Amino acid sequence: MDADSDKYLTFSGYSEGVYKEKGSRFLAFAWPVTTEDEVRQHIKDLKKTYFDARHHVYAFRLGADMKTYRCSDDGEPANSSGPPILGQIQSANLTNVLIVVVRYFGGTKLGVPGLINAYRTAASDAIANNQIVEQFEQDRFTIKFDYAAMNDVMRVLKEENPQQTNQQFDNQCSIDLSIRKKQGETLRLKLLKIEGLKIAG
């Protein structure tokens, strides 16, 4: 495996962009996302907020391998809107991102070349207004273990230093862990040497 094949570029947070042409307004919204469920939720929320807009066009790409991507013209002429947004994501070499462009029609048709330019420019503005950061693909899983194994578990976690969330310490303990994917296997193997410890995910 290439040393940095799990590294990718994505957005640090949320941003907006805008483009105006012949009375039409193109409002662009950009987010970092890691799942298609997140994509669907953002689009659903935008459709609620901008319910009076004519089109909610989007494109997204997921995964460090960049193999999961999709775009929608949402009623605009075929390939006039979704693909230009996806093209901006690709040319910036981004993944785990979603860009939605909401269009308010201004009464004058722009034609396909005009639409391509408008959606591309709105998406480009949202990218320019965001901060692009380097991230690593993560291996996420949950460990469950008896309280008696706590010292052994904590020793391994200190050595490998994964991110820890949702810690529950009782007779039966559980912790959600997240670590750079290429380090995940080493962490899993060390943890599985601890008696009674189980890994989910």
C-alpha atoms as one frame of an Amber mdcrd trajectory, in Angstrom:
protein
   0.000   0.000   0.000   1.294   3.443  -0.945   2.371   5.297   2.214  -0.252
   7.992   1.750  -2.994   6.187  -0.179  -5.367   6.726   2.766  -4.791  10.496
   2.700  -7.268  12.831   1.010  -8.360  16.468   0.736 -11.724  17.607   2.056
 -13.527  20.639   3.501 -12.807  21.722   7.065 -16.415  22.875   7.514 -19.466
  24.489   5.928 -19.327  27.243   3.321 -21.531  29.103   0.861 -21.109  30.605
  -2.601 -23.294  32.619  -4.964 -23.627  33.441  -8.660 -26.168  35.757 -10.290
 -27.086  35.859 -13.974 -30.039  37.570 -15.739 -32.129  37.633 -12.573 -31.453
  33.990 -11.661 -29.689  33.365  -8.349 -27.534  30.321  -7.776 -26.854  29.727
  -4.066 -24.154  27.140  -3.372 -23.739  25.223  -0.099 -20.750  22.972   0.688
 -20.103  20.486   3.512 -17.666  17.776   4.523 -19.553  14.424   4.580 -18.550
  10.804   5.111 -21.764   8.862   4.320 -24.634   8.937   1.844 -26.997   9.288
   4.824 -25.346  12.643   5.626 -25.706  13.662   1.974 -29.428  12.842   1.997
 -29.961  14.721   5.274 -28.259  17.919   4.034 -30.293  17.865   0.796 -33.520
  17.239   2.739 -32.760  20.152   5.103 -31.975  22.492   2.197 -35.202  21.561
   0.396 -37.105  22.480   3.562 -35.270  25.804   3.975 -35.378  26.752   0.272
 -38.725  25.105  -0.487 -39.652  27.884  -2.959 -36.582  27.356  -5.167 -37.035
  25.687  -8.526 -33.982  23.417  -8.476 -31.755  21.804  -5.829 -28.846  20.493
  -7.864 -26.056  18.546  -6.147 -22.877  16.517  -6.518 -20.872  14.555  -3.967
 -17.832  12.291  -3.779 -16.962   9.884  -0.942 -14.013   7.779   0.207 -10.244
   8.138   0.078 -10.349   6.051  -3.129 -12.838   8.623  -4.592 -14.834   5.815
  -6.207 -18.254   6.755  -4.809 -19.729   9.836  -6.478 -23.034  11.027  -7.841
 -24.645  14.138  -9.227 -28.197  15.231 -10.040 -29.514  17.850 -12.472 -32.814
  17.998 -10.499 -34.952  18.997 -13.468 -32.417  21.141 -15.297 -31.434  20.028
 -18.847 -29.333  16.837 -18.808 -25.675  17.381 -17.842 -26.137  21.171 -17.539
 -25.806  21.455 -13.764 -24.898  18.349 -11.699 -21.824  17.360 -13.782 -20.338
  20.915 -13.730 -20.564  20.864  -9.896 -18.956  17.404  -9.791 -16.286  18.718
 -12.174 -15.355  21.417  -9.655 -15.057  18.799  -6.875 -12.838  16.664  -9.129
 -10.635  19.521 -10.322  -9.999  20.552  -6.683  -9.148  16.862  -5.969 -11.668
  16.759  -3.095 -13.523  13.838  -1.572 -15.938  13.312   1.342 -17.666  16.510
   0.204 -21.150  17.560  -0.879 -22.036  20.692  -2.854 -25.665  21.688  -3.442
 -26.614  24.628  -5.651 -30.122  26.031  -5.168 -31.492  27.987  -8.141 -34.069
  30.751  -8.060 -35.248  31.318 -11.643 -35.121  34.929 -12.779 -37.463  34.678
 -15.777 -34.794  34.573 -18.497 -33.552  31.210 -19.816 -29.786  30.940 -19.777
 -29.393  28.059 -22.232 -27.239  25.007 -21.535 -23.853  26.826 -21.857 -25.146
  29.546 -19.497 -26.367  26.962 -16.984 -23.061  25.054 -17.081 -21.188  28.293
 -16.369 -23.588  29.351 -13.589 -23.525  26.051 -11.677 -19.774  25.675 -12.140
 -19.101  29.233 -10.921 -21.421  28.951  -7.883 -19.763  25.658  -6.861 -16.293
  27.161  -7.394 -17.228  30.098  -5.142 -18.336  27.744  -2.338 -15.025  25.832
  -2.646 -13.026  29.089  -2.579 -14.911  30.170   0.582 -14.115  26.920   2.397
 -10.863  25.737   3.914  -9.381  22.623   2.353  -7.677  20.246   4.796  -5.784
  16.974   4.621  -7.460  14.018   6.314  -6.788  10.307   6.663  -9.268   7.523
   6.075 -10.399   6.188   9.436 -10.937   2.693  10.818 -13.823   2.939  13.292
 -14.947   0.209  15.673 -16.235  -0.447  19.204 -14.483  -2.520  21.855 -16.286
  -4.281  24.708 -14.434  -5.728  27.679 -14.707  -6.609  31.369 -13.722  -3.936
  33.876 -10.959  -6.266  35.096  -9.188  -5.826  31.717  -9.190  -2.009  31.989
  -5.432  -1.631  32.657  -4.489  -3.825  29.695  -6.886  -1.946  27.401  -5.637
   1.470  28.502  -2.025   0.425  27.981  -2.729  -0.500  24.335  -4.752   2.678
  23.757  -1.893   4.763  25.146   0.579   3.037  22.802  -1.547   3.369  19.640
  -3.354   6.615  20.533  -6.695   6.216  18.693  -9.477   8.765  19.120 -11.837
   7.607  21.888 -15.548   8.476  22.169 -18.644   7.148  23.957 -16.708   5.622
  26.838 -18.863   3.518  29.171 -17.175   2.098  32.243 -19.192  -0.413  34.255
 -18.814  -4.134  34.953 -18.982  -4.389  31.174 -17.119  -1.516  29.476 -17.231
  -0.197  25.922 -15.339   2.472  23.962 -15.779   3.683  20.370 -12.402   4.012
  18.657 -11.244   5.761  15.498  -7.724   5.546  14.077  -5.971   6.121  10.748
  -6.911   3.132   8.588  -3.357   1.935   7.952  -2.808   1.738  11.759  -6.127
   0.014  12.430  -4.949  -3.558  11.962  -2.074  -3.195  14.464  -4.477  -1.751
  17.035  -7.057  -4.507  16.476  -4.425  -7.273  16.808  -3.065  -5.829  20.068
  -6.552  -5.456  21.540  -7.611  -8.994  20.578  -4.754 -10.377  22.704  -6.619
  -9.075  25.780  -8.703 -11.857  27.306 -12.445 -11.507  26.815 -12.242  -8.358
  24.699 -14.621  -8.210  21.727 -14.493  -5.898  18.687 -17.607  -4.776  16.805
 -17.401  -3.002  13.451
